[in-house]
Amino acid sequence: MEQSNKAHRKTKEKNTAKKKLHTQGHNAKAFAVSAPGKMARQMQRSSDVNERKLHVPMVDRTPDDDPPPVVVAVVGPPGTGKSTLIKSLIRRLTKTTLTDINGPITVVSGKHRRLTFIECPADDLNSMVDVAKIADLVLLLMDGNFGFEMETMEFLNIAQTHGMPRVLGVTTHLDLFKSQSTLRTSKKRLKHRFWTEVYQGAKLFYLSGVINGRYPDREILNLSRFISVMKFRPLKWRNEHPYMLADRITDLTHPEKINREGKQIDRKVALYGYLHGTALPSIPGTKVHIAGVGDFPISQVEKLPDPCPTPGYQQKLDDYEREKMKEEGSTATVTRKRRQRLDDKDKLIYAPMSDVGGILMDKDAVYINVGKRNEDQSFVPGQEKGEGEKLVTNLQSVDKSIAENFEGVGIQLFSNGTELHSVEPEDNIEDEEQEEGGDKGRESMRNPRVYGKSVQEADDDVDLDAIPSDDEQNYEDVEPEMVKVDFGKQHSNRGNASAETDSEFELSDNDEDGWEAAAAGKLNANKTKRRRKWDIGKLIYMNNIEPVDCIKRWNGEEEEDEEESDIENDKSDFFTKKAGTTDNEKESFNDLEKFVSYFEKMEKLVEKWKSFDSINDRFLGASMRSRGNDTGDDSNEDEVFGDFEDLEDESNDADKRESKQDEDDEANQSDDSFADFDEEEKKDMTMDEERELNAAKKEKYRKQFEIEEGENFKEDDPDNEYDTWYELQKAKMAKQLEINKTELDDMTAEQRQKIEGYKAGSYVRIVFDDIPMEFIENFDPRFPIIMGGLLPTELKFGIVKGRLRRHRWHKKILKTNDPLVVSLGWRRFQTLPIYTTTDSRTRTKMLKYTPEHTFCNASFYGPLCSPNTPFCGVQIVANSDTGGGFRIAATGVVEELDVDTEIVKKLKLIGYPYKIFKNTAFIKDMFSSAMEVARFEGAQIKTVSGIRGEIKRALSKPEGHFRATFEDKILMSDTVILRSWYPVRIKRFYNPVTSLLLEKKTEWKGVRLTGKIRADLNIETPSNPDSAYSKVERVERHFNGLKIPKAIQRDLPFKSQIHQMKPQKKKTYMAKRAVVMGGEEKKARAFMQKVLTISRAKDEKRKSKKADQRKERLKRLAKTEEAKLSKDKEKKQEYFAKNGRKRSSNVEDSRSSKRR
Amino acid sequence: MSSNNKKSPYVTFQGSQNFRLRVVLSTLSGKPIKIEKIRSADLNPGLKDYEISFLRLIESVTNGSQIEISYTGTTVIYRPGIIVGGSHTHNCPSSKPVGYFVEPLLYLAPFSKKKFSIVLRGITSSHNDAGVEAIKWGLLPILEKFGVRECALHTLKRGSPPLGGGEVHLVVDTLIAQPITIHELERPMISAIKGVAYSTRVSPSLVNRMIDGAKKVLRNVGCEVNITADVWRGENSGKSPGWGITLIGETKKGWCYFAESIGDSGVIPEDVGEMVAYHLLEEIESSGVIGRTQLPLAITFMVIGKEDIGRLRISKNEIDERFIILLRDIKKIFGTEVLLREINDGSNHDDDYIVTVKGNGFTNANKKIA
């Protein structure tokens, strides 16, 4: 028996990693890229994604420290729960329950972030436009049951034209869905629709039902977290303009004046709010636009203490003060713990127009709500917890009424004399304040300077109604009278004493006499104690001092006593100046008209420039040379290079030389010109010192090299540290911002104010002098008040040319010269645009209507706005006139500004020939006089059939007839056309939408549309019968055959010979034969004919019957269809009457019934 | 603070000084100005012919500007329009050289709608106004530093006073939205001294003598001195004999200093050369980053820059009456103040100042997009 062995099994080839690389003869390792196509695609994709992330680098001008609050606008159709959302968020952020939302509400939401909530009135297009311009974040509310409504869409489109803020969708009323599945599908549908509107992946929040008048806490918490971490990109327009959302207004007009002159007078109005955007220039008389009111010059701006400071900023202030205290040697340092989350104390809310924080600002009164917000007792005299409370207790103790106080304040604002008497109480107050400061360490340090208050600031004293209405933010203890002054000093405490005394002096150039006297008096008082060192920066802008004197004083060329007398004379100087300035031409070197500047006499110059020592360091070569001379060597360039090499050597082999320094020195530097000198120095130096010296030297040479090479080491260098242009730009911007910051920080507060202006984030009060009374009388806090700064260009008026497109959702095309309300920049105005197109860039041709689906150009008169600014237009803003359609009529962008334009429209003049010669014809009916013809002599004309010609000369006899020549003979039936271009003038019509002046703000009506006027006046739309389209009926024309005379034919060249076949002479085969039918055949034929005739008649009959039947049937069908449609409509109406009435007056009722 | 009085829509100036600058600033800012009492006390009151000519030039390069001149010519109201530019030819009166007209155009040209291409005919050099070389080598580099790269002044014909007959062509092809914000905190080092000595209708030896004179002074200055002789002959050399020299101290950073002068009859060419050389040295000594004559241009461009802070080092000598007048006019029209800050960096120019300017956010709105 043979042993049965297991068959040999070959060892399986293990599929190792190494083997895997070698599959099917392909060595993966041998090729870097295995699938080049795939890799290319991948790379393309990734770079695509990266590129898409890039935006045009833009400087973000919002200050890092203490930025303005983020404007969160809550927008949505009526009844979607906007107020509820704001209430819920406010409740979540500040633990305050609002009963009423009026105007902006500012709350602290984080250590460095504040939010300003505004509710956009749902039924007002104007407010929607304004809100879209200033909102940083939009909470777009929509009813989950209805999805996107007209208002939502309109708002999104408006926002898009004005630089798209961040948009968060919030869906409400989701509790009304009965089944989960429909809820889910509708959520999904909404989400996708939202994505197409905003961007793919935009966040949409879902809020379910309302509990206790609020949305569920968890959902609100999520939303508020989302808001508080949100980042914002700078938007171009807002990055170039200062703007402010007014959260408070006061009428400062003197009541007496209103009494005296009637309430129709223009009002002096103060707007309060946080500044956003760029810094508001502090130049008096700067014009700004108040949306819905108009353009007004600012008469006064004043920075107020922040009513709602962030904890981060407060902490910074505290730190700053602590530092100062340390410097001054005070030991009382109270270290505050840094917290991770907001203290309840820090959760501030500031909403002067709503009743919050106990104070409700009404138009003419202040109501103080003595609520029980904090557990411990409030409003106890002497133990107030903040300024607000103190104010109340003060008011209780004061015997004057608010009205009286108010009056006194008004006087102070108006007359100039009062500034002086206000100085004294102020001093007292601050004295007292200092005394009190003893027990509360911090406050006293915050106001260290008492007497340094400048006159200017005293002037700016705030009146009673400027009391900060928040009761928690200001811990300063103030005495009753303090009320008037406590704003001024906040910014006075940074300026230094000397600067302020100077500023007093500077005031003397102000135009008011009162000032003059005051300042002069002050100066005299100060004179003795001040050693005058003139600051050139101040001197330059003192207009009452002649430039020559400025320089003299600055150089101290004037004697002391002379100077003093000068100052005393300043006042008189000021008055006599006007006469004096005119004769300035004498000093020709003071005039910039003269280009060549002043030089000394030749002799002096020769004397002076014996040697160039004073400017030796200004020449690249010279400095080296002089140094070379110092060392006693011959001065040439080689030597410098020798230095270089030497230096390299030294630094490189520093340690090598450590061992054998002596020999090396000898060997290395024997040929070096520098040798002895170096060696001498080295003798008594340690290693470190030597290294230091070398490093310094190296640095020096590096610098020298850089200087000599110019800018090569700078940004233009292709191998700088930044990979891309984008990064480089970013870095440049960051650097510039850094420079701005450091430079501005170095300035004194006063200088900074002058140079920078009021920066974004500061809470300011802006006073306007002549605001129409309707603004105050018809003030409604629901409608946002927006103040936007204007650049110089925007103050000018002219023709704005832009590219414009009718919005595809707007139902009608737009008509030229039909009024359009344009929202451009901050402004909203009605204007009469002319739509144009260009004929291959040769002329701008007017269009009667906008094209259906493409862009056209539009030119309109209005305030100029720099190119690339987008705008949108609506036809009607009044709610009563809108018919529920989509209101955004057009969107566009400004392309060019001009003062006038040439727009033409085509004008065709038509004439008829009445006498025709060969190529000449007499044309009638085109002109009515010879003069007109003369104007058009030489003009191109054309017949309808396309024969071109030219006008030659007017005929003498029938007036207006002329002779014309053509390229060919024309026919009497031809029509001659002269195409000409007629200039169209743009109507200079600008009608700002002053909606805020109306009592019913949603009902602003401007110039009516053409169609509306026709409808109102019952005028039929004119129609030219010639313009109407009708069927073209052409009579077939028969032409006789071409006959060429024999003689001509004979002379024609062979090629052009007319080849004609001769007529056939022989008969054809068929023609030769005649067919004769036989008897039987004939009969059959006749029979067949009869039969066929009968059958044809039958068919005819059947057909006509069938057609009748068919007609009947169609009629029947149409009837049933109609019945069905009407039934459907009825059903629909019934359904929506029952279920879809969202905007009826009984919203609440219907909703509550729905919920059940 | 004339802008305070709301009654007048104009910024009001008095006197004839800074006439061109005021008109230019007004055009840039768009604010209408009123200049009163122009030589009202003079025997020959009112605007001079060259000033009227200048206003005509401004009118031709702008669109929609309105100029009202009172009957006596002592009051001018100027309502600026839009800077348009384009191609124009301007015949300058014999009382002022072309430099008088080119200089203000340099302020406007980069901010126009179309490219500037202006031919000016007249005298090309004089004692008191900018010569062609001074503009070409002294002012255009300043423009370049502010981002106006493509600008050139071509001398087509030279025309010496009194008869002139010269022709220059100003071409500015760069249209910028706003000038670059500059930071120049160090005095730049002069790398070379260049110069042009020219003559029209006189012997070429005069030119060489001028060069010799200048070189004699600058021999020991320690850097390369390179003066070109530029002798004009034939019909391109104008109607009158004349000669002059312009010296430029060049730096590698692009800044420059210059001095120029022209010769009169009876003056020794060597003396003119020497004088200009001394003037150049004087100018170098008394200037920070830029010379006194370049200062108005630079400061104006800094003021109309981006809303960033720009810095420029000037020397104490540069703060003179003209500087103060300049700053006051700027403040009156733009409302912008500059800050002068002393340097204490321990260098040997301790009395230098840094001019700190925050640009007012001006942008060239005239230019068409796309």
Interface residues (C-beta under 8 A of the other chain):
Chain A: V59 R61 E240 T278 A279 P281 I283 P284 G285 T286 P297 D509 N510 D511 I536 G537 L539 I540 Y541 N543 P547 V548 C550 I551 W554 K578 T581 T582 D583 N584 E585 E587 F589 N590 D591 L592 E593 K594 F595 V596 S597 Y598 F599 E600 M602 L605 V606 K608 W609 F612 S614 I615 N616 D617 R618 F619 L620 G621 A622 S623 R625 S626 I707 E708 E709 G710 E711 Q736 L737 I739 N740 E743 L744 D746 M747 Q751 K754 I755 E756 D769 L791 P792 T793 L795 K796 G798 L864 C865 S866 P867 N868 V893 V894 E895 E896 L897 D898 V899 D900
Chain B: M1 S3 N4 N5 K6 Q14 G15 S16 Q17 N18 F19 R20 L21 S29 G30 K31 K37 R39 S40 A41 D42 N63 G64 G81 I82 G99 Y100 E103 K113 H127 N128 D129 A130 A134 T181 H183 R187 M189 I190 S191 V217 N220 V221 G222 C223 E224 K252 K253 G254 E260 D271 E274 M275 Y278 H279 L281 E282 E283 I284 E285 G291 R292 T293 P296 K306 E307 D308 I309 R311 I319 D320 E321 R322 F323 I324 I325 L326 L327 R328 K331 G335 E337 V338 L339 L340 R341 N348 Y353 T356 K358 N360 G361 F362 T363 A365 N366 K367 K368 I369 A370
